[in-house]
Amino acid sequence: VKMPRIYVGTYNAYNEGSIKGAWLDLEDYDNHDAFMTACRELHADEHDPECMFQDFEGIPREFIGECYLKPEFWDYMNCDIDDEVKEAYMYLFDEWNEDRCRDSYFGEFDNRTKMAEHLVDETGLLGEIPENLQCYFDYEAYGRDMELGGDVFEHNRHWFWRNY
């Protein structure tokens, strides 16, 4: 995963034919306000600089635009949830909510059959069925129905319960 950073220029410089600016590493700033202060300091040669984010790395698109970076990105960046899980959550739900991510995530599985096997085992779903009959349970169909029914969602092998 790339370190989150943004190339910060200004609209004024761009309109004058320049891409003058610099890459700023977001991990160097405690919060959105500190980052925006650094952007203004970078372009202190302009009276009231209007920052333009001309390129970026390591930031999900849901957080950034040409002239804005959502303040909640720092919550996302500083969260101790695995980066792949956070990225999958953002891809599936188009929002960042750390509590919902933690509550809805239940694992990494190669396919929906393996996911279904895990859930059946974890919940004891087949506990009342005699062991010699449990082998007839169709895990693939169960996983497919859960996914098609909208009960679970997957991205890059990371599985989540529906976000309510």
C-alpha angles and dihedrals in degrees: 000000000000122000108258110253140152133208103227120202131148134250090234093056091044092051088052090054099261132117091195109160142094143248112260119198108221093209087070091068128069095212147348094280092054090049093049090048089054090049091054092046090051089058098036089132087075124071105239098349117214104215121225120196100215099175139000143185134199095017122112111239091239089073103046143055136167093279106017144056115192113240092226089070087088090059088051094045095047096044114113094222113118111272093234090054092049091049092049091049092051091048093051102039104026093222140076119239114150095199093050091047091053093043097047101041116094107164156299116280132168093231143352092268091060089044090053092047089054094048094047090050094045095048097040089231093160095042094112094048117090112255094241089060098044091081088070093064110114104226093176092055092045091051092046092050092048091051097043090045090057095243094120135025132201136199124170090348093305114125129207136179116239112284110238 
